[in-house]
Amino acid sequence: MSRRSSDASAAPDKSDRVEVPPSARLSISSSSSSSCSSSSSKSSVVISEEGVRLQKHLGLTNGVGIIVGIIVGSGIFVSPKGVLLETGSVGSSLIVWALCGTVCLVGAMCYAELGTAILKSGADYAYIGESYGDFPAFLYLWVAVVVVLPTGNAITSLTFANYVLQAVTPRDCPPPPAAVTLVAAMCITLLTFINCTNVKWATRVQDTFTFTKIFALAIIVITGLVKLGMGSTESFENPFEGSTTDPGHFALAFYSGLFSYSGWNYLNFVTEELKDPYKNLPRAIMISLPMVTVIYLLTNVAYFAVLSPAEMLASDAVAVTFADRTLGVMSWIMPVFVACSTFGGLNGAIFTSSRLFFVGARHGHLPGFLATINIKQLTPFPSLLFGCVTSLIMLSSSDIYALINYASFVEALFIGMSIGGLLLLRVTRPDMKRPIKVNIVYPIFYLIVCIFLVITPLTSSPWECLMGLIVIASGIPFYFLGVLWKKKPRGFMIILKKITILSQKLFYASPEELKEE
């Protein structure tokens, strides 16, 4: 299998371009020209000189907002008790939180090298493709499209809906399931509309709600520190009493902690839209991960200053219980903050996941119409709608939590492949341009962690691992039929061509057209 050139370049080479039938190009040409004449001069420059392409709208602040906004979801507000339950003590749980943040920072530094050496959006999909070839990259894309991204979006939207409705309904009257599903669907649809309409709108939403969730955590931290200053230190008197010595429980605690840090690699999904990625990608990582780690540690200290370990283990929503104990009549504000946190996290996931679909289609691993861009808004309209539809479909499933559990094992496997790819490229392509080159100890260390995270569930949760592998294997026939099978029936190709033309007309979209170097 031939390898694509890996020279650092934001613009993909011709092999990555989706070939659109001439008639499909013609169908958009007239509307394209009329759009250019009626749009602003800035838009005309973009289309005539640079081609229809995703623009570099994301600065350093936006990059930090994406990373922090996606990492800080509902987890730190709702279930830090998972780490405490498995470690058995306050001191051990705080150590696990710090270790998880450190491990994620090491992984993010490795991704900074990958992201600046392979300047293509799509993160793991691009890195696995460069390192191992198309087949493993397709399998990653398959799992992401079928399970990981839509179920993650569905769960986040359901969490948002639960907390919104909790804020407006009595505590002893849980919201009807149908109402929760409806609000979740409205949330996904609204955020998809915002992302389709304007990239700057989407980044403003991300920045605003990132600030909101940091403000909420600041309230918790300050309140907890005040309680500590007033002498509420009972939880810290014997911090390591009851600590587990079972490696299996420690591994499960590590899983719970790492889950709350998930999303640290999402900025790599939009590398092509990042201004000056050689500087801003590593800077955003080095700002975001230490900041989140410190915030998580201080938040847990605040929880323990107000709640005893037993009270934390008895609570299904620690932040809400914390607010009930400390904020009095203003305790209703915490469910609102949790809802804002999940809303911002979902916005970031929709923004970044659509770029994965776009890049996969551009390379021929997904239907070609997903690699088109709305020529007025310069957003990947079809990819965003595709992600919206798959997420809404997942809302109808009664077992999406089980699906995401199956996929967690698969995610660890593919992240390990990306880190292994970094080491492989160091050997096979030593002359590859690497603006950032981390110490070899970092990828080796993180690869060992990934191996640990992959092997441990094989003994403790073999069924989930088996289902994850089945999900991966289910993509094999689609690869052979959709990618390797070049001489498809004429009738099928005609239908595909008509779908492409219809999609371009409906979404006022055109294939990506880049200025030749």
N, C-alpha and C positions, 0 to 999 in steps of 0.2 A: 504494500500500500504506500503510495507516494506521500511524502510529507510536504506540508505547505511551508513557505518561507516564514521564519519567525522574527524577522527584523522588526524592531519596535516601530510600529506605525499605527496611527489611529484609523487610517483608511484600510479596509480589507482589500486583498488582492482580487484579481478577476475571478479566480476559482471560487471565491466566496460569494460571488454575485449570482443572484437568481436570474436565470434566463427567462424573460417574459415574451410570449409570442408577439410578433409584430403587430397583429391586430389589436392586442391588448394595449400596446403602447399607443397605437393610433387612437384608441377609444378615449384616451385621457388627454391627448395633445390639444384638442380644441379648447377644452375646459381649462387646461393648464395655462394656455396663452391668455385667455380672458381673465383668469385669476391674476396673472402677473400684471396686467394693465390696470386692474382695479385695486390691487393691494398696495400697501405702503411701499415706499422706495426701499426700505430695508429688506422686506420680503422679496422684492424683485431681485435684489443683489444676490440673496441666498440662492434663489432658483436658477438664475441665469449664469452666475459665475461659479458657484460651488456645487450646484446640483441640488436636488431634493435630498436632504440628509438630516439626521438628528443633530441638533446644534449643541455646542459646548456652553451650556447655561450654568453648570454647577461649579461654584467656587468652593473655597475651603470651608466656609460656614455651612454651606449646603451639604458638603461631604460629612462634616461632623454631625449635622442634623440627621442625615440618613442613618449613620451608624448608631448613634445614641438613640434615635427615635425608634429604630427597629429592635435593638437589644432590650431597651427598657419598655417592655410590654406590660402584661398583667402579672407576670410571674413574681416579681419582687413585692407586689402589693398583696398577692393572693396566697401563695403557697411556699414561703421559705421554710415552712415546717418540715418539708421533705428532707432537707439536709439535716435538720436537727433530729428528726426521727431515726435516721440511719446512723448518724455519728454518736448519738446518745448524750452529748454534753454541749454546753454553750461554747467552751473554748475550742473544741474540735470542729464545731460547725463554722466558727469564724475563720479557722485555719483553712477549711475546705473552700470557703468563699474567696479567700485571698489566693489560694492555689489555682482555682478555676480561672480567676481573672488573669493571673500570670501566664497560665497555659494558653489562654485565648490570645493574649498579647503576643506570645511567641509565634502562634499560628498566623496572626495578622501580619507580623513582620515578614514571614515567609511569603504571604500573599502579596505584600508590597513589592517583593522582588519579582514574583510572577506577573503581577499587574503592570509593572513598568517595563518588563522585558517583552511581554505579549500584550501589546496595547489594543486588545479587542474586548468588547463587552461580552458578558456571558460567564465570567468567572470560571468555575470548575469545568464547564463545558468547553471553553476555549483552551484551558490549560491541559485537560485530559486529551483533547484532540491533538494539540501540538506534541504532547509527550508520547502518546500510545497509538494515535490514529483515530479514524472515524468511528469504528465500531464501539469501543468503550465510551466515546463521547456521546454517541447516540443513545446508549443504554442509560447514561446519566440523564440526558435530556428526557428520555421516556419516563423514568421514575419521577423526575421533577414535574413533568406535564400531567401525568396521570394521577399521582398521589400527593407528593410533598407540597407543592405550591397551592393547589386548590384546597386541599384539606387544611393546610395552615391558615389560609385566608378565611375559610369557613369557621374554624374554631375561634379565630380572633374576632370575627364579626359577631359570633354568638356570645362571646364574653362581653363585647361592647353592648349588645342588646340586653343581656341580663342585668348589667349594671345601670344602664339608662332606665330600664323599667323598675329596677329596685329603688331608684331614687324617687320615683313618682308613685309607688304602690306601698301599701302597709307592709311592715316587716313580716307579719304573720300570714301574709297572703302572697305566695309566690306567683309570678306572672305566668299566664297561660303559655304553653309551648308554641302554639300557633303565633301568638303575638311576638315572642322572642325571634322566631324564624323570620317573620315579616320585617321586623326592625333590622335584623341582620342583613336581609336581602336589600333593604333600602340603603343601608350603609355601604355595601359593596357597590351598588349601582351609582350612588352619589359620588363616591370617590373615583370610580371609573370615568364618570362624566367629567370630573375636574381634571383628571389626568389626560383625557382625550382633548380637552379644550385648550389647555395651555400648560406648558412645562413649568413656567414661572409660578402659576397658581398652585401647582402640585408641590413645588419646593417651598412656597410660602406656608401652605398647610403643614408641611413637614416641620419647618422651623418653628412655627407657632405652637404646635402641639408637643414638640420636643421641649420647648421652654415650659409649657404647662406641666408636663410630667416631672421635670426637674424641680419646678416650684413646689409640687405636691410632696416630693421626696424631701425637699428642704424643710417643709413644715414638720414632717415626721422627725427628721434629724434634729432640728432645733428643739422641738418639744421633748424628745428623748434626752438630749444633752442637759436641758433644764432640769428634768427629773433626776438625772445623775447628779447634778450639782446640789439638788435638794436631799441627796442621800439615798436615792433608790438604787441600791447596788446589790440587792440580795442575789440576783441571778449570777453575779460575777464573784461571789465569795469563794466558791469552790468550782472554778470554771471547767475543770476536766473530770469532775466526778461523773461516773457512769459512761465514760468514753468507750466506744466499741473497739475490740481488738480483732474483729472478724474482717478479713480483707474483702469479702463479698459485700458486707454492709458499707464499708468505706467506698467501694466501687459504685454502689447504688447512690450514695451521697454525692459522689463526684458527678454522676449522671445528672442528678437533680440540679446541682450547681451549674454545670455546663449548659443545661437547657435554658437557664435564665440568662445566659450570655449569648445564646444563639442569635445569629444575625450579624456577627462581627465581620463577615466576609461579603456582605451585600453591596458595599460600595464598588466592589470589583465587577459587579454585574453591569455597571454603567460607566466603565472606564472611558469609552469613546465620547461621552458627554461631559467629562470632567475637564475644566480649564487647567492647563499646565499640569497634567497628571503626574509627571516626574516629581514635582514638588508637593502637590496637594494630596495625592493619594497617601504617601507615607506620613505626611503631617496630620491628616485627618485621623489616621489610625493611631498615631502616637499621642494625639490629644484625647481621642474618644475612649480607648480601652483603659488607660490609667484612671480617667475621670469616672467611668462607670464602676470600676473596681472599688475606688474610694467611696463612692456614693453607696454602693451595695453594702460595704462593710459598716459604714456609719448608720445606714438604715437598720441593719440587723442589730447593731449595738443599741439603737433607739428602741427597737421592739423589745429587747431583753430588759431595758431600763423600766419599761412600763408593764410588760407581761412576764409572768413566770414561764419557764419552759413547759410546764403542764398546761398552762392556758394557751400557749402558742400551738401545742399539739392538738388541743381540743377545737381550735378555730379552723374553719375552711376558708376564711378571708381575713388574714392577719391584720392588714391595714384597716379594714372596717372595724374589727374588734379594738384595735389601737385607738381609732377615732372615737368610738363609743366611750372608751375609758378616759380620754383626755380632752376632747373638743366639745363635749356637752351638747347643747342645742345645735351646734354647727357640725355635728358628726355626719350629717347628710352630704357634706361637701366631699368626703372621701370616695363614695361610689361615683360621684361625678368626675373626680380626678382619674379614677381607674378607667372610666369610660373614655375620657380624653386620651389617656395613655394608649389604650387599645386602638382608638380611632387613628392616632398618629402612626402607630406601628403598622396598621393595615394599609394606610396610604403609602408608606415606604415599601411595603411588600408588593403592592400592586404596581407601583412605579418600576421597581427593579425587575420583577418577574416578567413583565411584558417585554423587557429588553432581551431576556433569555429566549422567549418565543421568537422574537424578531431575528436574533442572530442565528438560531437554529433553522429558521426558514430560509434565511439568506444563504446558508450553506447547503441547502437542499435536504435537510433532515425533517422538515415540516412543510406543509403545503405552502406554495410560493406566495399566495396572497397575504400571508402573515408577515412577509418581508416588505410590505409597502407602507408608505408614509403619507399621511394627509398633507397635501401640498399647500394648504392655507395655514394650518396650525403647526405643521412640522412635528407631529406626534405619531407614534406607531399605532394608529387608530385600530386596525384590524387585530393586532396582537393584544391590545388592551381589552377589546370586546371579547376576544377568545378567552382570556383569563377570567373575565367577568362571568361568562357563561359556565365555564368549568367550575368556578367557585360556587355559583348558584346551584349547580347540579349537586355538588357535595353537601349543600345545606339540606337536601332532601334525604340524605343517607342517615340512618339511625346509628351507624357504627363508625363515624369518621374518627373518633378518638382512637379506636383500635387500628385504623389505617395509618394514622400518624405515628403510632407506636411501632408498627412494622417498618415504617420508613426511617425512623431514627437510626436504626442499625445500618440501613443502606446509606444514609447521609455520612455517617462516620467512615464507612467503607470508601466512598468516593472522595471525601476530603483527604483521607489517607493516600488515595491514588494521586491526587493533585500534588501533595507534598512529596510523594515518591517521584512524581514527574519532575519536580524541581531538581532532585538529586540526579535523576536520569539525564536531564538536559545538561547538567554540569559536566557529565562524562561524554555524552554523544555530541554536544554542540558547545564546546568550551569557548568558541569565539563569538557566541551569541551576545548581542548588545545587552548589557545589564546595568542600567543606571544605578540600581540599588543591588548590592550583593551582600546578603547576610552571612554571618559566620556559619560554617557548615554544621556546627553543633546544634543550631536552632532547628533546622529541618529534621535532623536525625532524632533529636529529642521529641519533636512533635509527632514524628512518624511512630515512635515507640508508644506514645500516648494513644494514637489512633489504633494501633494494633491491640493495645490493652482494651480499648473501648469496643473493638470488634470481637475479640476472643471472649471477653467476660460474659456477654449475653448468650454465647453459644451454650454455656453450661447452666446459667440461671434462667434464661428465657428462650429455650430452643425453638418453641413454636413461632414466636415473633420473628426470630431470625430466618426460619424456614419460609415464612410468608413474605419477608422482605426479599429473599432470593427468588421466590416465585414471581414477584412483581418485576424484578430485573429480567428474569428469563422470558416473561411474557412479551418483552420488547423485541426478542430475537426474530420471530417471524415477520414483524412489521419492518425490521431493518432489511431483511432479504426481499420482501415484497415492495417496499416503498423506496429503498435506496439502491440496492444492488440490481434489481430487476429493471434493466434499461429499456428493453423492447416490450413496453406495455401495449395492450390492445389499442387500436386506433380509436375505437369508440370511447374508451376510458380517457384517453388524452384529450379528445374533443370536449368531453364533459368537464374535465379539469380546466381546460382553456376558457370555457364559458363561465365557470365559477370565478376564475381570475378576473375576467372582464367585468362581470357583474359586481364583484367586490370593489373593483376600482371605481366603478360608476357610483355605487352606493356610498362609499366612504371618501370619494373625491381624492383617491390615493394613487400614488405612482411608485414604481420601484426606486430604490435608492440610486441616485445618480451622482457619482463622485467625480471631481475634477481630476483628469489624468495627470500624473506626475511627469 
